[in-house]
Amino acid sequence: MKIVATDLRKGIVKVRIETVDDLWVLKNVIKTGDVVVGRTLRDVKIEGEGKRRLPMTLAIKVKNVYFQPFSSRLRVHGIIIEGPDGYGLKGSHHTLNIDIGSEVGIIKDAWSKAELDRLKSMSKRWVKALLIATDFDELSMAILYNQGVRYVLDRVLPGISSRDPDSFERIARMISKYVIEVVRSEEPEVIIVGSPAILRDYVANFIKEEIGGNIRVFKDSVSSGGRAGIEELIRRDVVKKLLKEVTTIEIEEVMNEFMKYLTSKPERVAYGIEDVKAAILANAVKKLLISEDLLSSDIRDLIDEMIGNVESKGGYVRIVPKECPSYLKINALGGIIAILKYDLDLNLRKAILSNK
């Protein structure tokens, strides 16, 4: 999350949404009666043209905030209090859709310290990094967020020809050109180039020459280009050192820890709604991973309650987005897993649930 602007004397905070975690935090920060301002599409009647859907900025007084079913989109429903003149929109109902990449303003009569602290903590949790994995045959680039990766470019390259002595330089310049285009559009804070050594050095040096010293450029080796190379790069030590607060890596580490306990000490983990619910009731949860699918499911209210319970006790909670390598694994385990503070007997878990 990026805090774009604040004017607390007027109760205004403007934020840009970067991750699924940001959406969940926003859901719990926006309250009934707040005013939310954002870009949207609205059907309006235009004299002589009939009804048209136009882009516009609206301010709505909030009545309800919820995740759209089967998606990670946050929806804010309320009454329009400000909008373009001439359409008679004030007083009408409207729903703002908030997605990753959206910018919204939130206006409150008074911001609590806890609400501001939550936004500030999210804004400091990650470094926006551009990961590049390339060889002479395949190139992929992805933005690494605090949750998951977003692929921004995939290209098949022509490869080196032994009959063409200039093919190396031509491909290297082609790769560098693609990189500069992505850098200018995505504005990363850090670039990590993963590639065989000679190509890696060439591309990294070209980037530095083009962008100067405004963005840090780091290099590492990967065995292949493309998306497989991106996944390998995420696991490399250089990325862990540079982006230790990026939750994609944390999620993988938690999942690996969970799988280790599952085979060696199953009393120390829980998975599935009922099993994890029992562990939460026993105040036993140390780390909690939740598939983003559950945020928009029929049990989303229960999920909200479970997340709030674990966070209030100082537990670690992360939402696993579709882009994360562990997404399929966690869904196969019921969409939710937990690592516990202590061993919790399986029969005791059943007893805890039966008493509730």
C-alpha positions in Angstrom: 0.0 0.0 0.0 1.2 3.5 -0.8 -0.1 6.4 1.2 -0.4 9.1 -1.5 -1.6 12.0 0.5 -2.9 12.9 4.0 -4.7 15.9 5.4 -5.8 14.8 8.9 -7.2 18.2 9.7 -9.8 17.5 7.1 -9.9 13.8 7.9 -8.5 12.8 4.5 -6.1 9.9 3.7 -5.5 8.9 0.0 -4.0 5.4 -0.7 -3.0 3.3 -3.6 -3.7 -0.4 -3.4 -0.8 -2.7 -4.2 -1.7 -6.1 -2.8 -4.5 -8.4 -1.6 -3.4 -7.7 2.0 -4.0 -4.0 1.4 -7.6 -4.8 0.4 -8.2 -6.8 3.5 -6.8 -4.0 5.7 -8.9 -1.4 3.8 -12.0 -3.5 4.4 -11.4 -3.2 8.2 -10.5 0.4 8.1 -13.4 1.7 6.1 -16.5 2.0 8.4 -20.2 2.8 7.9 -20.6 6.6 7.7 -17.1 7.2 6.3 -16.8 8.9 2.9 -14.8 7.1 0.1 -13.8 8.9 -3.1 -12.7 7.0 -6.2 -12.8 6.7 -9.9 -15.7 4.6 -11.2 -18.1 4.0 -14.1 -21.7 5.1 -13.9 -24.7 4.9 -16.2 -26.1 8.4 -16.8 -28.8 9.8 -19.1 -27.6 12.2 -21.7 -30.2 14.3 -23.5 -30.4 13.2 -27.2 -28.2 10.2 -26.7 -30.0 8.1 -24.1 -28.1 6.2 -21.4 -24.3 6.0 -21.5 -21.7 4.6 -19.1 -19.1 7.3 -18.3 -15.9 7.3 -16.2 -16.1 9.8 -13.3 -15.0 10.5 -9.8 -17.6 10.0 -7.1 -17.7 10.5 -3.3 -20.0 8.1 -1.5 -21.1 7.9 2.1 -20.5 4.3 3.1 -23.2 1.8 4.0 -21.5 -1.5 3.4 -18.0 -2.9 2.6 -17.5 -6.4 1.3 -15.5 -8.6 -1.0 -17.1 -9.4 -4.4 -17.9 -13.2 -4.6 -15.3 -15.3 -6.4 -12.8 -12.4 -6.7 -10.4 -10.4 -4.5 -12.2 -7.1 -5.5 -13.3 -5.0 -2.6 -16.7 -3.3 -3.0 -17.8 -0.2 -1.2 -21.5 0.6 -1.4 -23.2 3.8 -0.3 -25.0 7.0 -1.2 -23.4 9.5 -3.6 -22.7 12.8 -2.0 -20.5 14.4 -4.6 -20.1 13.9 -8.3 -20.1 15.7 -11.7 -22.8 18.3 -12.1 -25.7 17.9 -14.5 -26.5 14.2 -14.0 -28.5 14.4 -10.8 -26.5 11.7 -9.1 -26.5 13.0 -5.5 -28.6 10.8 -3.2 -28.4 7.8 -5.5 -26.9 4.5 -4.5 -23.6 3.4 -6.0 -20.9 0.8 -5.5 -17.2 1.6 -5.9 -15.0 -1.3 -7.0 -11.5 -1.3 -5.4 -8.8 -3.5 -7.0 -5.1 -3.7 -6.9 -3.8 -0.5 -8.6 -6.8 1.6 -7.4 -6.4 4.9 -5.7 -9.0 6.0 -3.2 -9.5 8.7 -0.7 -11.0 7.9 2.7 -12.6 10.7 4.7 -13.4 10.2 8.4 -14.7 12.5 11.1 -11.7 11.3 13.1 -9.0 8.8 12.4 -8.0 6.6 15.3 -4.3 5.9 16.0 -4.9 2.2 15.4 -6.4 2.8 11.9 -3.5 5.1 10.9 -0.9 2.7 12.2 -2.4 -0.2 10.1 -2.1 1.9 7.0 1.4 3.0 7.8 2.6 -0.5 8.6 1.2 -1.8 5.2 3.0 1.1 3.4 6.3 0.1 4.9 6.1 -3.7 4.5 7.6 -4.1 1.1 10.0 -2.8 -1.6 8.6 -2.7 -5.1 11.1 -4.9 -7.1 11.3 -5.8 -10.7 12.6 -9.4 -11.2 14.1 -10.3 -14.6 14.9 -13.8 -15.6 16.4 -14.3 -19.1 18.6 -16.4 -21.2 18.9 -16.3 -25.0 15.7 -18.1 -25.6 13.2 -16.8 -23.1 12.6 -13.6 -21.1 10.1 -12.9 -18.2 9.7 -9.9 -16.0 7.6 -9.7 -12.8 6.9 -7.2 -10.1 7.4 -8.7 -6.7 4.9 -7.4 -4.1 4.6 -8.2 -0.4 2.2 -10.9 -1.6 2.8 -12.7 -4.8 4.2 -11.7 -8.1 2.6 -10.0 -11.1 4.0 -10.9 -14.4 4.4 -7.9 -16.6 6.2 -9.4 -19.7 6.9 -12.7 -21.3 8.9 -13.0 -24.5 10.3 -15.8 -26.6 13.7 -14.8 -28.0 15.4 -15.9 -31.2 18.5 -17.5 -29.5 22.2 -17.2 -30.5 23.3 -18.3 -33.9 26.9 -19.6 -34.3 26.7 -18.3 -37.9 25.9 -14.8 -36.8 28.7 -13.2 -34.6 26.4 -10.2 -33.8 23.5 -12.3 -32.5 24.6 -12.0 -28.8 24.7 -8.2 -28.9 21.5 -8.0 -30.8 19.6 -10.2 -28.3 21.1 -8.5 -25.3 20.0 -5.1 -26.6 16.6 -6.5 -27.4 16.3 -7.7 -23.8 17.6 -4.4 -22.4 15.0 -2.4 -24.5 12.2 -4.5 -23.1 13.5 -3.9 -19.6 13.7 -0.1 -20.0 10.1 0.0 -21.2 8.9 -1.9 -18.2 11.0 0.2 -15.8 9.5 3.4 -17.1 6.0 2.1 -16.8 6.2 0.3 -13.5 8.8 2.5 -11.7 10.3 -0.2 -9.4 12.6 0.7 -6.6 14.9 -2.2 -7.1 15.8 -4.3 -10.1 17.2 -7.8 -9.8 18.6 -9.4 -13.0 18.9 -13.2 -13.1 20.7 -14.7 -16.0 23.8 -16.6 -17.2 26.8 -14.5 -16.2 27.8 -12.8 -19.4 24.3 -11.9 -20.4 23.4 -10.8 -16.9 26.4 -8.4 -16.7 25.6 -6.9 -20.1 21.9 -6.3 -19.3 22.6 -4.9 -15.8 25.2 -2.5 -17.1 22.9 -1.3 -19.9 20.1 -0.7 -17.4 22.5 1.4 -15.2 23.6 3.4 -18.2 20.0 4.2 -19.2 18.4 4.9 -15.8 21.4 6.3 -13.9 21.6 5.8 -10.1 17.9 6.3 -9.3 17.2 2.6 -9.1 19.4 0.0 -7.5 20.3 -2.9 -9.8 21.4 -6.2 -8.5 22.6 -9.4 -10.3 22.2 -13.1 -9.6 22.5 -16.3 -11.5 19.6 -18.5 -12.6 19.7 -21.7 -14.6 17.0 -20.7 -17.1 15.0 -17.7 -18.3 11.3 -17.2 -18.3 8.9 -17.9 -15.5 10.9 -20.8 -14.2 13.8 -18.4 -13.8 11.6 -15.9 -11.9 10.6 -18.6 -9.4 14.2 -19.7 -9.0 15.2 -16.0 -8.5 12.6 -15.6 -5.7 14.3 -18.5 -3.8 17.8 -17.0 -4.2 19.6 -15.6 -1.2 20.1 -12.2 -2.9 16.4 -11.7 -3.1 15.9 -12.8 0.5 18.5 -10.3 1.7 17.2 -7.4 -0.3 13.5 -8.0 0.1 13.3 -9.8 3.4 10.0 -8.1 4.2 8.3 -9.2 1.0 5.7 -11.7 2.0 5.9 -13.9 -1.0 9.1 -15.3 0.3 7.7 -15.5 3.8 4.7 -17.4 2.6 6.9 -20.0 1.0 8.9 -20.3 4.2 5.8 -20.8 6.3 4.4 -23.3 3.9 7.7 -25.3 4.0 7.7 -25.2 7.8 4.1 -26.4 7.8 4.8 -29.3 5.5 7.8 -30.3 7.6 5.6 -30.4 10.8 2.8 -32.1 8.9 5.0 -35.2 8.3 7.1 -35.1 11.5 4.9 -33.6 14.2 1.2 -33.2 13.0 0.1 -32.0 16.5 2.0 -28.7 15.8 -0.2 -27.8 12.7 -3.8 -27.3 11.8 -5.5 -27.1 8.4 -9.0 -26.8 7.1 -11.7 -24.5 8.6 -12.8 -26.6 11.6 -9.3 -27.7 12.6 -7.9 -24.2 12.4 -10.9 -22.8 14.2 -10.3 -25.1 17.1 -6.7 -24.0 17.3 -7.7 -20.4 17.3 -10.2 -21.0 20.1 -7.4 -22.6 22.1 -5.2 -19.5 21.5 -2.7 -21.8 19.9 -2.1 -20.2 16.5 1.4 -18.7 15.8 1.2 -18.4 12.0 -1.8 -18.4 9.8 -2.0 -18.6 6.0 -5.3 -18.1 4.2 -6.2 -18.4 0.5 -7.5 -15.2 -1.0 -10.5 -17.3 -2.3 -11.9 -17.5 1.3 -12.1 -13.7 1.5 -15.0 -13.7 -1.1 -16.5 -17.1 -0.1 -19.7 -17.8 1.8 -17.8 -18.0 5.1 -16.0 -14.6 4.6 -17.4 -13.3 7.9 -16.0 -16.2 9.8 -12.6 -15.7 8.0 -12.6 -12.0 9.0 -13.3 -13.1 12.6 -10.5 -15.7 12.6 -8.0 -13.2 11.1 -8.9 -10.6 13.7 -8.6 -13.1 16.5 -5.1 -14.2 15.5 -3.9 -10.7 14.8 -5.2 -9.4 18.2 -3.1 -12.0 19.9 0.1 -11.0 18.0 -0.1 -13.8 15.5 1.4 -13.7 12.0 -1.3 -13.6 9.3 -0.8 -13.6 5.5 -3.3 -13.9 2.6 -2.1 -16.2 -0.2 -3.0 -14.7 -3.6 -3.5 -16.7 -6.8 0.0 -15.6 -8.1 1.8 -17.1 -5.1 3.5 -20.5 -5.7 1.7 -21.9 -2.6 -1.8 -21.0 -3.8 -2.6 -24.4 -5.1 -1.1 -26.2 -2.1 -3.1 -24.2 0.4 -6.3 -24.7 -1.5 -5.7 -28.5 -1.5 -5.5 -28.2 2.3 -8.9 -26.5 2.7 -7.7 -22.9 2.0 -6.3 -22.3 5.4 -3.4 -23.6 7.4 -1.8 -22.8 10.8 1.4 -23.4 12.6 0.8 -23.7 16.3 2.7 -22.3 19.3 2.5 -25.7 21.0 1.3 -29.3 20.3 -2.5 -29.5 20.4 -3.9 -33.0 20.7 -6.3 -33.9 17.9 -8.9 -35.2 20.3 -8.7 -32.0 22.3 -9.5 -30.0 19.2 -12.7 -32.0 18.7 -13.6 -31.4 22.3 -13.0 -27.6 21.9 -15.4 -27.5 19.0 -18.0 -29.6 20.6 -18.1 -27.2 23.6 -18.8 -24.2 21.3 
